[in-house]
Amino acid sequence: MSPFDNETKRQCAWLHWAASISAPTVEAKGLLLLQDWDSKRQTLQCATSYIDQCLSRSSAALLSKDPTMRNLLSVPKWRDAIESRRWLVSNAAWGLRPQKEDSDAPMCGYLGASIHKQAFRTWGQLVVKLCQSTDNFKLVVAGEWAVLPDFTGNELCEYLLGWRKWATRNKGNVALDDLPSLSEKSLASCKGSVYRMRHPMVWRAASKWESDPDTN
C-alpha cells in the first residue's frame, strides 16, 4: 500500500471524512471494515470529497460507476448511520492499493497475506480503541479477506486474538510486541461482537446486516 498523493504516511479516506465533517460529536457504536480504498492516484482531500459527492442527493451518475458506494448508500439505514457517524467506516489496509500493470484490470481482489498482516497493526488498534469507548460495540467485516477459517463465533475478543495469532506466525509475520493495545491480554479484554458479511460491491438482495446496521 502507498500513501495518497501529497501525504507522507498511509491514511484512511473514510476516517478522514468522518473527522472533517461538521457534525455534533457522536460516539460510534460500530465500525464497518472494508478491505481497501482504491489504486487510482489521488490526494486524500480528493478521496474525502468523493465520499461527500457520493452522499449528495444528485450523485446518481457517479454512483452508477461505483457498485460499492451505490449498494452501501442506497440502503437508507446504512446511509443514515454513516452520515450521522453513529457508525464509522474504515479500510483495513490504509492508503492506495498497488497499481497493476494492466490499467484496465479491476481494482479489487485479495491484497495478500503480507499486506493484511501489516494492516492488522493499524485496524486492530482502531477497533481496540473504539470498543473501549462504547457499550455493545459491533464490528462488521465485509469481504472474504476478513474470514478466519477457525473462527465461527461472534465474540470480538476471540476474533482479534485469532488475527493476532495469524499475523504473528508463518510467512510474512509481523511483530506486535511494540503495540501494547494488541497484546494478548489487551485483546482478551475487548468486549463487543463481530459479524461477517459480503462486501457491498456484491450486495444483491439485502440480508439482515445488509439492510440494517443496528441489527441485534
C-alpha positions as CSV (number, residue, x, y, z in Angstrom):
1,M,0.0,0.0,0.0
2,S,1.2,3.5,-0.8
3,P,0.3,6.9,0.7
4,F,-2.2,9.2,-1.0
5,D,-0.6,11.9,-3.2
6,N,0.9,14.7,-1.1
7,E,0.9,12.6,2.0
8,T,3.9,11.1,3.8
9,K,2.1,8.3,5.6
10,R,-0.8,6.0,4.7
11,Q,-4.2,7.2,5.9
12,C,-7.9,6.1,5.5
13,A,-10.2,8.3,3.4
14,W,-13.3,7.2,5.3
15,L,-11.9,8.2,8.7
16,H,-10.5,11.4,7.3
17,W,-14.0,12.2,6.0
18,A,-15.7,11.4,9.4
19,A,-13.2,13.6,11.2
20,S,-13.6,16.5,8.8
21,I,-17.4,16.9,8.5
22,S,-19.2,19.4,10.7
23,A,-21.5,17.5,13.0
24,P,-22.1,17.0,16.7
25,T,-19.7,14.6,18.3
26,V,-21.3,11.2,18.5
27,E,-19.9,8.0,20.0
28,A,-19.6,5.4,17.2
29,K,-21.5,2.3,18.2
30,G,-20.0,0.3,15.4
31,L,-17.4,0.0,12.7
32,L,-17.8,-1.3,9.1
33,L,-14.4,-2.5,8.0
34,L,-13.8,-2.8,4.2
35,Q,-10.6,-4.1,2.6
36,D,-9.1,-1.0,0.9
37,W,-9.8,2.2,-0.9
38,D,-8.6,2.3,-4.5
39,S,-5.5,2.2,-6.7
40,K,-6.1,5.4,-8.6
41,R,-3.6,8.1,-7.8
42,Q,-5.3,10.9,-5.9
43,T,-4.9,13.1,-2.9
44,L,-6.5,12.4,0.4
45,Q,-8.6,15.5,0.0
46,C,-9.9,14.3,-3.3
47,A,-10.8,10.9,-1.8
48,T,-12.6,12.7,1.0
49,S,-14.5,14.9,-1.4
50,Y,-15.5,11.9,-3.4
51,I,-17.3,10.5,-0.3
52,D,-19.2,13.8,0.0
53,Q,-20.1,13.7,-3.6
54,C,-21.4,10.1,-3.3
55,L,-23.6,11.2,-0.3
56,S,-25.1,14.0,-2.4
57,R,-28.7,13.5,-3.4
58,S,-27.6,14.3,-7.0
59,S,-25.0,11.6,-7.2
60,A,-26.8,9.0,-9.4
61,A,-24.4,9.3,-12.3
62,L,-21.4,9.0,-10.0
63,L,-22.8,6.0,-8.1
64,S,-23.6,4.2,-11.4
65,K,-19.9,3.6,-11.8
66,D,-19.1,2.6,-8.2
67,P,-21.0,-0.5,-7.1
68,T,-19.5,-0.4,-3.6
69,M,-20.8,3.1,-2.9
70,R,-24.1,2.6,-4.7
71,N,-25.0,-0.6,-2.9
72,L,-23.9,0.8,0.5
73,L,-25.5,4.2,0.3
74,S,-28.7,3.0,-1.3
75,V,-29.7,1.3,1.9
76,P,-31.4,4.0,3.9
77,K,-30.4,2.8,7.4
78,W,-26.7,2.4,6.4
79,R,-26.7,5.8,4.8
80,D,-28.2,7.4,7.9
81,A,-25.8,5.5,10.3
82,I,-22.8,6.7,8.2
83,E,-23.9,10.3,7.7
84,S,-24.7,10.7,11.5
85,R,-21.4,9.0,12.4
86,R,-23.2,6.5,14.6
87,W,-21.2,4.0,12.6
88,L,-17.7,4.6,11.2
89,V,-16.4,3.1,8.0
90,S,-12.7,2.3,7.6
91,N,-10.4,0.3,5.3
92,A,-8.4,-2.5,6.8
93,A,-5.4,-1.6,4.6
94,W,-4.9,2.2,4.6
95,G,-3.6,4.1,1.6
96,L,-3.8,3.1,-2.1
97,R,-3.5,-0.4,-3.3
98,P,-0.6,-1.3,-5.6
99,Q,-1.4,-0.5,-9.2
100,K,-1.5,-3.3,-11.7
101,E,0.4,-3.2,-14.9
102,D,-2.9,-3.7,-16.8
103,S,-4.6,-0.4,-16.3
104,D,-8.0,-2.0,-17.2
105,A,-7.7,-4.7,-14.6
106,P,-10.4,-4.5,-11.9
107,M,-9.4,-2.7,-8.7
108,C,-10.5,-5.5,-6.4
109,G,-9.4,-8.8,-5.2
110,Y,-7.4,-10.1,-2.2
111,L,-4.4,-7.9,-1.3
112,G,-2.3,-10.7,0.0
113,A,-1.4,-12.1,3.4
114,S,1.7,-9.9,3.9
115,I,-0.3,-6.7,3.4
116,H,-3.1,-7.9,5.7
117,K,-0.7,-8.9,8.4
118,Q,0.8,-5.5,8.4
119,A,-2.6,-3.9,8.2
120,F,-3.7,-5.6,11.4
121,R,-1.3,-3.4,13.3
122,T,-3.4,-0.4,12.3
123,W,-7.0,-1.5,12.2
124,G,-6.6,-3.7,15.2
125,Q,-5.6,-0.7,17.3
126,L,-8.5,1.2,15.9
127,V,-11.0,-1.5,17.0
128,V,-9.5,-1.8,20.4
129,K,-9.9,2.0,21.0
130,L,-13.4,2.1,19.7
131,C,-14.7,-0.8,21.7
132,Q,-13.4,0.8,24.9
133,S,-15.4,3.9,24.3
134,T,-18.9,2.5,23.9
135,D,-21.1,-0.3,25.2
136,N,-22.2,-3.2,23.0
137,F,-19.6,-2.3,20.3
138,K,-20.2,-4.1,16.9
139,L,-17.5,-4.7,14.3
140,V,-18.9,-5.7,10.8
141,V,-16.2,-7.0,8.5
142,A,-17.1,-7.1,4.8
143,G,-15.4,-9.4,2.3
144,E,-13.6,-12.7,2.1
145,W,-10.3,-11.1,3.2
146,A,-11.7,-11.0,6.8
147,V,-12.6,-14.7,7.1
148,L,-10.6,-16.6,9.7
149,P,-11.1,-20.3,8.9
150,D,-11.1,-21.5,12.5
151,F,-13.4,-18.7,13.8
152,T,-17.2,-19.3,13.8
153,G,-18.4,-17.3,16.8
154,N,-19.3,-13.6,17.4
155,E,-17.0,-12.7,20.3
156,L,-14.9,-9.7,19.3
157,C,-12.0,-10.7,21.6
158,E,-11.7,-14.1,20.1
159,Y,-11.7,-12.7,16.6
160,L,-9.0,-10.2,17.4
161,L,-6.9,-12.9,19.1
162,G,-7.3,-15.1,16.0
163,W,-6.0,-12.3,13.9
164,R,-3.1,-11.7,16.3
165,K,-2.2,-15.4,16.1
166,W,-2.3,-15.4,12.3
167,A,-0.4,-12.2,11.9
168,T,2.5,-13.2,14.1
169,R,3.1,-16.6,12.5
170,N,4.4,-18.2,9.4
171,K,5.3,-16.3,6.1
172,G,5.0,-12.6,6.3
173,N,4.6,-12.5,10.0
174,V,4.7,-9.2,11.9
175,A,5.9,-8.3,15.4
176,L,3.3,-6.8,17.7
177,D,5.4,-6.5,20.9
178,D,5.8,-2.8,20.3
179,L,2.0,-2.3,20.4
180,P,0.6,-2.8,24.0
181,S,-3.0,-2.5,22.8
182,L,-2.5,-5.6,20.6
183,S,-1.1,-7.8,23.3
184,E,-2.9,-11.0,24.1
185,K,-4.0,-9.6,27.5
186,S,-5.4,-6.4,25.9
187,L,-7.3,-8.2,23.1
188,A,-8.7,-10.7,25.6
189,S,-10.3,-7.9,27.5
190,C,-12.1,-6.4,24.4
191,K,-15.8,-6.5,24.7
192,G,-18.2,-6.5,21.8
193,S,-19.4,-8.6,18.8
194,V,-18.1,-9.2,15.3
195,Y,-20.2,-10.1,12.3
196,R,-19.1,-11.1,8.8
197,M,-20.9,-10.2,5.6
198,R,-20.3,-9.8,1.9
199,H,-18.5,-6.8,0.5
200,P,-21.1,-4.1,-0.5
201,M,-19.8,-4.4,-4.1
202,V,-21.7,-7.7,-4.4
203,W,-24.8,-6.9,-2.4
204,R,-27.9,-8.1,-4.3
205,A,-30.8,-8.9,-2.0
206,A,-30.1,-7.5,1.3
207,S,-29.6,-9.8,4.3
208,K,-30.3,-8.5,7.8
209,W,-26.9,-6.9,8.1
210,E,-27.0,-5.5,4.6
211,S,-30.3,-3.8,5.3
212,D,-29.8,-2.6,8.9
213,P,-26.5,-1.9,10.7
214,D,-28.4,-1.9,14.1
215,T,-29.5,-5.5,13.7
216,N,-29.1,-7.4,17.0
